[in-house]
Amino acid sequence: MPSPSEPEILSKLAAEIVAGTALYQADETFEDVLPTAADLARKLNYRLETVKKKLRVLKDHHLIQSVGMTPKRYRFNRWALKELEPDSPLFELFCDPESPAFIQPDPHHRIYR
């Protein structure tokens, strides 16, 4: 079985974090609906080191934010999508409507460039 590609891993991680963020926004009193790195590794069947490395990529682009300290949980920052450079691989992955990992912007959100 071939290893998943970086875009595939990033898109699956982002999808899980987006889903957790939607639940969290529906009821902000329960942080435990936001996924931890260990939750993501277990659910997606990836090594924890791989998950942490890819979470760092998403965090470096401000697409995710950590919430809490122990355990650290992650929520998605849709506003950071508008800050991605158009030539960025993450822009192609998350902002191109033709991409399978496209993330629908919020209704209040400005249109992608």
N, C-alpha and C positions, 0 to 999 in steps of 0.2 A: 504494500500500500504506500503510495507516494506521500511525502510530507506536504502539508498544506503550505500554500504560498503566503508571503507576508500580507498581500492585500486580502486574502481570504481570512487570515487570522484577525487582522485589524477590523474587517467588516463584521465578523462574528462577535468580537469583543464589543464593538460599538453598538451593535444591535441589542445585545444583552443589557448594556448600560443604559441605552435609550429606553428600553422596556422598564427597567428598574426605576429610572428617573420619572417616567410617566406615572408609575404607581406611587412614588414618593410625593409627587406634586399633587396627587389626588388627596393624600392625607399626610401632611408634613410632620405628623407626630411620630411616625414610625420609620426611623432611619434603616431599620433592618431589612427593608425591601430593596435597598441599594446593594449591589453585589460587591463582594470583596474579591481580591485576587484569587484566593483559595476557592471561593465559590465558582468563579469563572473557569479556573483550571479544571475543577471537578466536573462541572456541567458540560464543558466543551471538549473534555478529554485531551487537554494540552498539559505539558509540563509547567509547573508553577514558575520556573525561571523564564520560560518563553512568554508566559502571560505577563509577568512583571516587566520584561523588556519591551513588549509591545504597548503596555499601559504607559510606560515612560514616553514612548513616541507620541501617543495621543495627548499625554499631559504636557509635553514640550510645545505642542501646538495649541494648548489651552482648550482642547476639545473635551477633556474631562477634568473634573475637580475632585479632590479627595474631601470626604466629609468624615468627621470624627477622627479619633486617634487609634483606638484599639477596639475592634479591628478597623483598619482604614477601609472605608467604603467609597465607591465612585459614582458620581452623577455626571450626566452629559450636559455640555454647555453649547446649545444650538447657536448662540450668538457668535461663538468663535468661528463658525463655518464661514461667515461673511468676511473674516479676516484672512482666510487661506488664499495664497497666491494662485492665480489661475493655472500656472504651469506646475503646480505641486501635484504629486501623485495622490495626496489625500483629497485635494479638490476634485480630481477626476473620480475618485472612489466615492465620495460622499455628496458632491454637489452636482454631478452630471445626472440629469433625469434618466438617461439611458443606462446608468450603472445599476447592477443588481443590489448594490449597497447604498443607493441613494437615500438620503435622509430628508424627509419632507420638512420644509421650514415651517415654523409657527406662523399662524395667521397675522400676528403683529410684527413679524420678522420682515426686514427689508429683503428684497429679491436679491438672489446671488448675482454677482457681477456678470 
